[in-house]
Amino acid sequence: MTADRLTDQTILVTGGAGFIGSHLANALVAENDVRVLDNLTTGDRAHVPDSATFIEGDIRDDEALARATDGVDVIFHEAALVSVQGSVEDPLTSHEINSTATLELLEAARAEDARVVLASSAAIYGHPDSVPITETDPKDPTSPYGLGKLSVDHYARLYNELYDLETIALRYFNAFGPGQVAGDYSGVISIFLDQALGGDPITVNGEGTQTRDFVYVDDIVQANLRAATTDVVGEAYNVGTGDSVTIRELAEHVQAVTDTDSEIVYTDPRPGDIQHSSADISKATADLDYEPTVSFQAGLERTAEWYRSQ
Ligand code: UD2
């Protein structure tokens, strides 16, 4: 498949009612026949575009998966148990969803000869030796979540090598944007915005010197769309921006964009927290023509705007 963009395809977005999946479904629905499979554990039916076919079901359910994958051309696999902390508390469920069910999905894709664009994660690298992180750097995940993503990232490559299935794994760094609902284990930006707009203190873990590469959801979507049409398959790509900010700076930016009096408080460091993270995106730029388009500041403003409107 080598086209500039996806048109007239039958597409499945797993997790399409969730944060990243719903943005993807919305980007695809005008020119394609889009199906969404989501169990609504963390997703929201209201975020699924009206013209998409919605299948409420769990990716662990064979019957739901068979219905969702029947006749598809492309699968974007975003459904996952996304909480790192949750995976530490319940590694078996994390494995069932993030590894076993994803393997089942690859099998279904093999039967349909469908391309699979798979959500992998920077969590596969664990504590990096140095930053920016390149795709060939050591992988030493520190959570069941990271290990599960590493297994399916490798399975995607193997399915290409063994069965000629068109697969691409995208290793997301710290995704943020509208639709990322604040919760105990959601991304730090959603938590800080929720705290600041609610008039609560902004809780920085440790001294806030740790850094993250925050990538706006539109750019995650861009990487997915390019992965869906590239002729370079069987590869994995970092999806970040190449820039990073400290968590302390992030807290200050959140204070500024929300125009709040919320103070920044420093709590205990999070056990096992990664100190530095930033993506080397040169491989995605070279192969996929991927370029981040939304700056951290602009993305933060748009996300704050969305929170205010909620
Ligand atoms: C994120 C993803 C994870 C994985 C990884 C890849 C989330 C929730 N997790 O893990 O799934 O893809 O990236 O690199 O998106 N922090 C605070 N105060 C808070 C919450 C967090 O200071 O109230 C800090 C936290 O200690 C960490 C940073 O903010 O240093 C980012 O935390 P996170 O949970 O948003 O994301 P991360 O990088 O652990």
Residues whose N, C-alpha, C, O or C-beta is under 5 A from the ligand:
A	BS01	UD2	V82 S121 A122 A123 Y172 F173 N174 Y185 S186 G187 V188 I191 T203 V204 N205 Q210 I247 R270 D273 I274
